[in-house]
Amino acid sequence: MKALFVFPLHFALQIFNLCFWGGLIIVLGIVKLIPLTFLRQTINPVIANFEIAFGVCSISLLKFFNRININYRVSSELSKDQWYLVTVNHRSYLDVILVMDFAYQRIPAPKFFLKKELIWLPIVGLGAWALDMPFMRRFSKAQITKNPNLAGKDIETTKKQCEKYKLTPTTVVNFAEGTRFTTLKHNQKQSPYTHLLRPKAAGLAFTLNTMGEQFTELLDITLVYPENEGYPMMDMLCGRMKRIIVDVEKVPISHELRGNYDTDNEFKATFQQWLNALWTSKDKRIAMYLNNDDITAH
């Protein structure tokens, strides 16, 4: 019964929050089309702050409508003046908002690698464009077989976009699974992990190869919704969200993690092995959190 009253009001306020901050970002993004370097340098920090403000306001609404405890578990100090590469598991659209909120006063505003189809999503698509987020078009094996020129196109996008991020401290976020976790996808993809899909290594590897020397560290973020694993976003909108865990582990970026993923088969195998080990550790942490109620906030 509570959801009948909470959902429409909460949903309306979340949409208003998105339209307000997204509208401001889009307007300034259009102004950035004026070919003046100093203008872009002035506007970019402003719209990055707007992005963070959207995330903070959205989580504030979440806290208002839900009796919720958000546990932040951060292994060490972070800085807004450094470059970070972030890999995070993907359970819900809420994941993106949580990462934005987490970035507030901790790390630079995040840049997400997005599916190209999202460019057509109202407000979100143009807002992401204005924020210089890369849109990735993924091609199936059948498409690449039919047209071999399509191979590596998404990686070209990664390289071009990463060049922009070298100019100012940036957080680059990669959802390595490539899509949201569902039981159906888990079964279809025959994932060897209990709570995760198989990670895709290419995007992460090419980002490291392009900007590896600039990244201070890799942040492995694990998001867990212990009592709301099924439909976190809907539960949040209906006031049923109870607890969220945001676990952040620093992972050193060694020289061995930088190499040519496209042509060096030995490096490719080594990188995949490293990422699979990272995912195995993440899977164990999720299992631990799901089975352990004694979790303290940080």
C-alpha positions in Angstrom: 0.0 0.0 0.0 2.8 2.4 0.9 4.3 2.0 -2.6 1.1 3.3 -4.2 1.8 6.7 -2.6 5.6 6.7 -2.6 6.2 5.6 -6.2 4.5 8.4 -8.1 5.9 11.2 -5.9 9.4 9.8 -5.7 9.5 9.0 -9.4 8.3 12.6 -10.3 10.9 14.2 -8.1 13.7 12.0 -9.6 12.6 13.0 -13.1 12.6 16.6 -12.1 16.1 16.3 -10.6 17.3 14.7 -13.8 15.6 17.3 -16.0 16.9 20.2 -13.9 20.6 19.2 -13.8 20.5 17.6 -17.2 19.0 20.7 -18.8 21.8 22.9 -17.3 24.4 20.5 -18.6 23.0 20.4 -22.1 22.7 24.1 -22.4 26.4 24.5 -21.4 27.3 21.6 -23.6 25.8 23.6 -26.6 27.8 26.6 -25.6 30.9 24.5 -25.7 30.4 24.1 -29.5 31.8 27.6 -29.8 35.4 26.8 -30.9 37.2 28.6 -28.1 39.6 26.6 -25.9 39.3 28.8 -22.9 35.5 28.5 -23.0 35.6 24.7 -22.9 38.2 24.8 -20.1 35.9 27.1 -18.1 32.7 25.2 -18.8 34.0 21.6 -18.3 34.5 21.9 -14.5 31.1 23.5 -14.1 29.2 20.8 -15.8 31.2 18.2 -14.0 30.0 19.7 -10.7 26.4 19.7 -12.1 26.9 15.9 -12.8 27.9 15.3 -9.2 25.1 17.5 -7.9 22.6 15.4 -9.8 23.9 12.3 -8.2 24.0 13.8 -4.7 20.4 15.1 -5.0 19.2 11.8 -6.4 20.7 9.9 -3.4 19.2 12.4 -1.0 15.8 11.7 -2.4 16.5 8.0 -2.1 17.4 8.5 1.6 14.2 10.6 2.2 11.8 8.0 0.8 13.6 4.9 2.0 14.6 3.8 5.5 18.1 3.0 4.3 21.6 2.4 5.5 24.3 3.0 2.9 27.6 1.5 4.0 30.7 3.0 2.3 33.7 0.7 2.8 36.8 2.5 1.4 40.2 0.9 1.8 42.3 4.1 1.8 42.4 7.8 1.1 41.3 9.2 -2.3 41.9 12.6 -4.0 40.0 14.8 -6.4 43.3 15.8 -8.0 44.2 12.3 -9.3 43.2 10.1 -12.2 41.3 6.9 -11.4 40.2 4.0 -13.5 37.1 2.4 -12.0 35.7 -1.0 -12.6 32.3 -1.8 -11.1 29.7 -4.6 -11.2 26.4 -3.8 -12.7 23.1 -4.8 -11.0 20.8 -1.8 -11.7 20.5 1.6 -13.3 20.9 2.9 -9.7 24.6 1.9 -9.9 25.4 4.9 -12.0 23.8 7.3 -9.5 25.6 5.7 -6.6 29.0 6.1 -8.4 28.2 9.8 -9.0 27.3 10.3 -5.4 30.3 8.4 -4.2 32.6 10.7 -6.3 31.4 13.8 -4.3 34.4 15.2 -2.4 36.4 12.0 -3.0 37.4 11.7 -6.7 36.9 13.6 -10.0 33.5 13.5 -11.6 33.1 10.1 -13.4 33.0 9.5 -17.1 31.0 6.4 -18.1 31.4 4.2 -21.1 27.9 4.1 -22.5 26.1 2.0 -25.1 25.6 4.1 -28.3 21.8 3.5 -28.1 21.6 5.7 -25.0 22.4 8.8 -27.0 18.7 8.8 -28.0 17.5 8.6 -24.3 15.9 11.9 -23.5 18.0 14.2 -21.3 20.5 11.4 -20.5 21.9 11.1 -24.0 22.5 14.7 -24.6 23.7 15.2 -21.1 26.3 12.4 -21.5 27.3 14.0 -24.8 27.8 17.4 -23.2 30.0 15.7 -20.5 32.2 14.1 -23.1 31.3 10.6 -22.2 32.2 8.0 -24.8 29.4 6.1 -26.6 30.4 2.6 -27.5 28.8 0.7 -30.4 29.2 -3.0 -29.8 29.2 -5.3 -32.9 28.2 -9.0 -32.8 30.5 -11.7 -34.1 28.1 -12.1 -37.1 28.3 -8.4 -38.0 32.1 -8.5 -37.8 32.3 -11.7 -39.9 30.1 -10.0 -42.5 32.1 -6.7 -42.4 35.6 -7.2 -41.0 36.2 -3.4 -41.0 33.9 -3.2 -38.0 36.5 -5.0 -35.8 38.1 -2.7 -33.3 35.8 0.3 -34.0 34.7 0.4 -30.3 38.4 0.4 -29.3 39.1 3.3 -31.6 36.4 5.2 -29.7 38.1 4.3 -26.4 41.5 5.6 -27.6 40.1 8.9 -29.0 38.1 9.7 -25.8 40.9 8.8 -23.5 43.1 11.4 -25.2 40.7 14.1 -23.9 40.9 12.9 -20.4 44.7 13.4 -20.2 44.2 17.2 -19.8 42.5 17.2 -16.4 42.0 14.8 -13.5 39.3 12.3 -14.5 37.6 9.2 -13.2 36.9 6.7 -16.0 34.3 4.2 -15.2 34.0 0.8 -16.9 31.2 -1.7 -16.3 33.2 -4.6 -17.3 30.3 -7.0 -17.5 28.9 -4.9 -20.4 25.3 -5.2 -19.2 23.2 -5.5 -16.0 23.2 -8.8 -14.1 20.0 -10.9 -14.3 19.6 -14.6 -13.6 18.6 -15.1 -17.2 21.8 -13.5 -18.6 23.8 -15.4 -15.9 22.5 -18.7 -17.2 22.6 -17.8 -20.9 26.3 -16.7 -20.7 27.2 -19.6 -18.4 29.0 -17.4 -16.0 31.5 -19.1 -13.7 30.7 -16.6 -11.0 27.8 -16.8 -8.6 26.8 -13.2 -8.4 28.5 -11.7 -11.5 28.6 -12.0 -15.3 31.8 -12.7 -17.2 33.9 -9.5 -17.4 34.9 -8.1 -20.8 38.6 -7.2 -20.8 39.1 -5.3 -24.1 37.8 -1.9 -23.0 39.6 -1.9 -19.7 42.8 -3.1 -21.4 42.8 -0.4 -24.1 42.0 2.3 -21.5 45.0 1.2 -19.4 47.2 1.1 -22.5 46.2 4.6 -23.5 46.3 6.3 -20.1 47.9 3.8 -17.8 50.8 6.0 -16.7 48.3 8.8 -15.7 46.0 6.7 -13.6 46.9 6.8 -9.9 45.2 3.5 -9.2 42.4 1.3 -10.3 39.4 1.4 -8.0 37.4 -1.8 -7.8 33.9 -0.8 -6.7 31.5 -3.6 -5.6 27.9 -2.6 -5.3 25.6 -4.9 -3.2 21.9 -4.6 -2.5 21.6 -7.3 0.3 17.8 -7.2 0.7 16.9 -5.9 -2.8 18.9 -8.1 -5.2 15.9 -8.6 -7.6 14.8 -5.1 -8.7 16.9 -2.4 -6.8 15.7 0.6 -8.9 12.0 -0.3 -8.5 12.4 -1.1 -4.8 14.2 2.3 -4.4 11.4 4.2 -6.1 8.7 2.4 -4.0 10.4 3.1 -0.7 11.4 -0.6 -0.1 15.2 -0.2 -0.3 16.8 -1.2 3.0 20.6 -1.4 2.6 23.3 -0.7 0.0 26.9 -1.5 0.3 29.6 0.4 -1.6 32.9 -1.4 -1.3 35.9 0.3 -2.8 39.2 -1.5 -3.1 42.4 0.1 -4.4 44.2 -2.0 -6.9 47.8 -1.1 -8.0 48.3 -0.6 -11.8 51.5 -2.5 -12.5 53.5 -2.2 -15.7 52.4 -5.7 -16.7 48.8 -4.4 -17.1 49.8 -2.2 -20.0 50.2 -3.7 -23.4 48.7 -4.2 -26.9 45.6 -6.2 -26.2 44.8 -6.4 -29.9 48.0 -7.9 -31.3 49.9 -9.4 -28.3 48.3 -12.7 -27.6 50.5 -13.4 -24.6 49.5 -10.1 -23.0 45.9 -10.7 -23.8 45.9 -14.0 -22.0 47.7 -12.5 -19.0 45.3 -9.6 -18.8 42.2 -11.8 -19.0 43.7 -14.0 -16.2 44.3 -10.9 -14.0 40.7 -9.6 -14.6 39.2 -13.0 -14.0 41.1 -13.2 -10.7 39.8 -9.7 -9.8 36.3 -10.8 -10.6 36.7 -14.0 -8.5 37.7 -11.8 -5.5 34.7 -9.5 -6.1 32.3 -12.5 -6.3 33.6 -13.7 -2.9 33.1 -10.3 -1.4 29.5 -10.1 -2.6 28.8 -13.5 -1.2 30.3 -12.4 2.1 28.2 -9.3 2.3 25.0 -11.2 1.4 25.7 -13.7 4.2 27.0 -11.3 6.9 24.7 -8.8 8.6 27.4 -7.4 10.9 28.7 -4.7 8.5 29.8 -1.3 9.8 29.7 1.9 7.9 32.8 3.9 6.9 
